[in-house]
Amino acid sequence: MVVRRLLLLVAASVVCVAAQAQSAADSVAIVTAKWSTHSPQKGVVHKSLRIDNLYSGAQSINLVEISRSAKLRLAVAHDNNMRCTSDMAKEHNAVAAVNGAFYNMRAGNSTCFYKIDKELIDSTTASEAAARVNGAVHLQGRKLRILDWTPEIERNYKGSKGTVLASGPVMLQDGSKADWSKCSESFIETKHPRSAIYTTRDGKVVFLTVDGRSKGNAVGMSIPELMHLIRVLGGYDALNLDGGGSTTLWIDGADGTGVVNYPCDNRKFDHEGERRVSNCIYAY
């Protein structure tokens, strides 16, 4: 059964190669890699991987899978004074958290649409809409949906229940590659630290980070590479979040609480380089 699944994944990746230049060998490397795993609580699994040669470089990947059986709720925490993802997560008694959407590093506000129930907090700037913001997460209790998002959708959005936070680009829609033709080519193609959120066919919600900007430890990924990784891991709908120095994944657990990836804002390959951000997505 495992072999059959591997062959199917490899076949899918070969189809992807023609457009994205990720190889069948990359798919095999992901599936056969020795991931480190631990479960901080029922229905929540943390997986991590350090690998020397994936997408032509060293990679450091961390993810948290949240199953329906965990019965966790999902929400966004924000602070316009900007705070670390870990601090906001602990304040909200989170089990896991990942940094959120793009923001103004001087003013501290989100530069992406952000609405909680009937309260509109921020709107998407024209520059973000032009470069990369074409999706959004809608969170309501235990449910998460990834939505298409355009300036027209934003202008006409009337939803008054749940939280909506825009970001982008969308990477997968119903298991297929999304359209990035209107996004900034340099943002799509350059390798960066990346953060993402995605769902699987069986209803898992996954927080994912890919480290970068650390020679010999982690080179980061382009958006096509990140999409390919998520697809091989079983992603069905996927949205890119703010990356670079903001990329942070935090977990609370009996065997240790803290940042599990290697944020690069201190230019060291350790867990201490968190950047203060405007918002984060968390499970509690």
Sequence and secondary structure as in RCSB ss.txt:
>XXXX:A:sequence
MVVRRLLLLVAASVVCVAAQAQSAADSVAIVTAKWSTHSPQKGVVHKSLRIDNLYSGAQSINLVEISRSAKLRLA
VAHDNNMRCTSDMAKEHNAVAAVNGAFYNMRAGNSTCFYKIDKELIDSTTASEAAARVNGAVHLQGRKLRILDWT
PEIERNYKGSKGTVLASGPVMLQDGSKADWSKCSESFIETKHPRSAIYTTRDGKVVFLTVDGRSKGNAVGMSIPE
LMHLIRVLGGYDALNLDGGGSTTLWIDGADGTGVVNYPCDNRKFDHEGERRVSNCIYAY
>XXXX:A:secstr
 HHHHHHHHHHHHHHHHHHH   HHHHHHHHHS  EEEEEETTEEEEEEEES SSSS EEEEEEEE GGG   EE
EEEEEEEE HHHHHHHTT SEEEE S B TTT  BSS EEETTEEEE   HHHHHHT  EEEEEETTEEEEEE  
HHHHHH    SSEEEEES EEEETTEE   TTS HHHHHS B EEEEEEETTS EEEEEE  SBTTTB  B HHH
HHHHHHHTTEEEEEE   GGG  EEE  TT  EE S   TTSSSSS     EEEEEEE 
